Amino acid sequence: MKKTIIFAFAAALLGAGGCSEQGLPTYGDGHYVYFAEKSDEIVRFSFKTTPGEDTRTIRLGVETVTRTTDRTMSYRLEIDPEKTTAPSEAYDLDPNPVIPAGMFTGETYVTVHRTAVMDEKEVDIAVRIVEGGDFLPGPTTNCLRIIRVSNIISQPDWWNQDFADAFLGTYSNKKYEEFIKATGVSDLSEMDNSEITALCREFVYYLREQRDLGNEIFDEDSSSMLDGININA
Amino acid sequence: MKRYVKLLTALLAGIFLTTACYEDKGNYDYSTTGDDILVYRMDTMKSVRLTWSYDEKIVIEPGYRFLHEGVAESDLAYEWSIDGKVVSEERILEIDPLRVGRHAGSFTVIDTGRGIRYSTIFTLVVTSSFAEGWFILSDDGGQSLLSYINLVDATTPGELVRDVYGDVNGEPLGSDPRKIRLVAYDGGTPTYEWEVLQGSGSVSIDQATITKVTDINTEFIGGAAPEGFVPVDGFQRDGGSILLSKDGKVYQRDFSFYNDYPVAHSGKYGTTPVYFDGGMEIALMNGFDHFTNKSYGHIPFALLYDRQNNRLLSVYGFNVKGNIASEFGTFRAVRIPESASVQPGDADPESGLAFPDVADLGDYTVEAMGARVTYATVGVATTSTNILLLKGKTDGKYYLLSFDYKMNSETSVAIALNWFRALPEVEGFGAESLFEVCIGGNEVLFFTAGTNNNTLYAYDLVAGTATAVYTAPGQITAMRPGVVDIPSMYAAYAKTVYKDRMLLGTESGQLVLLDISEEAVTAGSTPEIASFSGLGKVVDMDFYVAKNPYCYFGF
């Protein structure tokens, strides 16, 4: 019995030690900066969701490990060429990323430009924090962010079966594109039911008005887009 | 040994649980062998009142007595619960007013020395002071005024309570009054609200207490009504509601459902107006808000006159317990089916006039709308016989069109043309005239005409004749029949005897209560029962009857 208890206690200690080894490394007196989100958190968007826009600014949060906060401190960003598939004219990095005095967190940005290749496929822009300025890069898990961009539309998560049954029917890229054109909204994920209902009805009114104007909008299967709508309006 | 320890533990736990259960002795209203205290049933105590008005503080002194010696008063504790919540631990219950309706209560005497509870249950009924009577909306120098006349008996109105909203809420109602409507939220117990539509911002008001519920403009998405929104009418059923703005735009919302019933104010109006095929600009609408499923049978639609396309639209509004297949809010154009026996263009056999087409009224415009309901029951769609006042574009004359309309579901629609005839020419009848179809009871409609529109006419729908029945002291600006008979399977449960009355309001703020019984109308004179004054220009009125009168309709 005693043996069993001692063994369990040792195992627990070992386990606890194991956990502590998974924590953040000690950085001593250096200044470190890293992205707030991990590298596998990909930022994904399509220019199709913002009709008429050819440029979009993507903001990325950063955090620091540092003891000095009494002055504005700079750090450095670079494109990771191995992970980047977008052409160079598709992006501009923040030329002067800094952490403001008195702050332990900050924000940088990448300006993304629509290019022809995005009409055909998604491309990646991989941004890496590298040594430079006042900071060293922090944990390797948080030093890279990937922005995946296209000019192709795809089914959003919120357009699931429940949404289709209650509101706009079966998903199609064309229906989604027209919905965005009609409402100026591409993301319903954070909206309450009233807002979703109102936007879906606005879409129906738009389709009716287009039909009245002689521009009836058809879905990808050539049926009237109005026929596939489920919301009462 | 371990086994005995386990058994002992189980035994102790069992004793503990048994004791815990034993303390809850249930709802006693009499003593049982071994009881030390008898708690009297509240409803058997002569001095205990269990019915209270909505604005009364509730005070109840309970009764109990000791059956055996050995229990001291000082050992007792007390517990009052209302609707499942402990509201007092004093011997005498003294609590603030409760909301209108029935409340389940319990009173418990606790013998703290023994830890034994003795209980009785009771029902508290909280009543409204506004259970039956007239609500009057007037324009008092630009300010909205909501006033109230209750009923004493069939021929005696109570006093006019001027500015009842201000009295209850301690604030002005608003300005630019347009309409007062009753809306219902169906439920185990339906709840009713008044909506005062006005240019300064409309408000919802609890029917039972006249306390303000909300500003309707805040019920638009984003918390503000669209630019130019001035509500003039609306329609509400279980699934949602619409509001009509003065500019002809209609805004729509849906309610959420809980336990098959709509949750009041759970949805928000969209800020984009409804667009139906061909566009729309709604000039008039006729909804049946009073016909809730619980109370009267149901008319699950509203008719709308689209002046832009000179046609009628309907909006379906009944949710079958939240069933998505019958959601609120489908707009459709009203059309006479090809299979109908009477078609647009056919001649009315009596008048010889060609029936107009409700899908395209051509040479006619709709000036007013009303309807009669032929039979009321619960849970089954009811046919309404609609009567439209039309005006000829070329001859400037007025006509009446009657057609039946029924919607059992959004797609199950029945419509039939009845008759089309000219309205007898009456001096002074025009754009300022009022037009009111009695929803039930006598087969008459009323309109105003004469000098300055001060004369009330009754039009016999059967004979087709109009008779002047009353001359008001000034221009009649509002009129509303009160309770009228509607044939119903629930006639035996009628609660009110206050039937066949009409209230008229005038430009100068007078109110006149008239007897519009069949005898009076037939005799050509609807006598004045009572009159009131001092309200400013009367804009609109409505009548409320306590819920479930079944066979009557307060419109």
Boltz contact constraints between the chains, C-beta under 6 A:
constraints:
  - contact:
      token1: [A, 194]
      token2: [B, 221]
      max_distance: 6.0
  - contact:
      token1: [A, 194]
      token2: [B, 267]
      max_distance: 6.0
  - contact:
      token1: [A, 194]
      token2: [B, 268]
      max_distance: 6.0
  - contact:
      token1: [A, 195]
      token2: [B, 221]
      max_distance: 6.0
  - contact:
      token1: [A, 197]
      token2: [B, 254]
      max_distance: 6.0
  - contact:
      token1: [A, 198]
      token2: [B, 221]
      max_distance: 6.0
  - contact:
      token1: [A, 198]
      token2: [B, 270]
      max_distance: 6.0
  - contact:
      token1: [A, 201]
      token2: [B, 270]
      max_distance: 6.0
  - contact:
      token1: [A, 202]
      token2: [B, 272]
      max_distance: 6.0
  - contact:
      token1: [A, 205]
      token2: [B, 275]
      max_distance: 6.0
  - contact:
      token1: [A, 208]
      token2: [B, 275]
      max_distance: 6.0
  - contact:
      token1: [A, 208]
      token2: [B, 277]
      max_distance: 6.0
  - contact:
      token1: [A, 209]
      token2: [B, 275]
      max_distance: 6.0
  - contact:
      token1: [A, 212]
      token2: [B, 278]
      max_distance: 6.0
  - contact:
      token1: [A, 232]
      token2: [B, 327]
      max_distance: 6.0
  - contact:
      token1: [A, 232]
      token2: [B, 329]
      max_distance: 6.0
  - contact:
      token1: [A, 232]
      token2: [B, 330]
      max_distance: 6.0
